[in-house]
Amino acid sequence: MNNETTTLVSLKEAMKRVDHKLKALEAQFKELDFTKDNLTQKFEHHTKTLASQAAQDELWTAVLALKFTSMELNILYSYVVEVLICLHTHVLEKLPDLVRGLPTLSSVLRRKVKNKRIRDVWESVLEECGLQEGDITALCTFFIAHGSKSEHYSANVRQMYIRDVPFMITNMVKNQALRDGLLRAIQVIEKGKAVRAPEEQKSSLKELIPSVKN
């Protein structure tokens, strides 16, 4: 075997070794890339969880810190409980075959997580009423916090005590999620559907339309 042949064989072997190393590096990079994506997803999920928990803690703090009189709380409770009953009733109207399995609104909220049919109906009812999940979270939080010690007032009794409940809420409730939820509850009961403010509608549209960068 002459020198040229030996050199050629050595070069081929060297190229094979380089090729093997490149493939090994490529596999390592793919694994690192996968690990990076996995960690990024976990971090984003953790961040969202922390943000959600912080918002829930803030909401609970706001609900428990309300400075309303017993009469004012009763009026707010009356609107809240009527909205929750209204939502439950509408869901049952759309799912007559599941009436026995959905005796309360809480059963609807639990089962909609794993049952697509119930979830679709729930979302449809919310849309018809002009409500969102955040509103329901705020109303349920209020109901849990004050329901045991509150009394339901009928519409005519409510009018006797306070004629402008929205004004009272706007001035007294500082937490935006709670304030919006209570105001929309009043709209649902008094007008049949909650109407979002123009600035809220613009905000929602911005979230739906992806931003375009030049």
Secondary structure, DSSP 4 states (H G I P E B T S, - for coil): --HHHHHHHHHHHHHHHHHHHHHHHHHHHHHHHHHHHHHHHHHHHHHHHHHHHHHHHHHHHHHHT----HHHHHHHHHHHHHHHHHHHHHHHHH-GGGTTT--SHHHHHHHTTT-HHHHHHHHHHHHHHT--HHHHHHHHHHHHHHGGG-----HHHHHHH-S-HHHHHHHH---HHHHHHHHHHHHHHHHSS----HHHHHHHHHHHSPP---
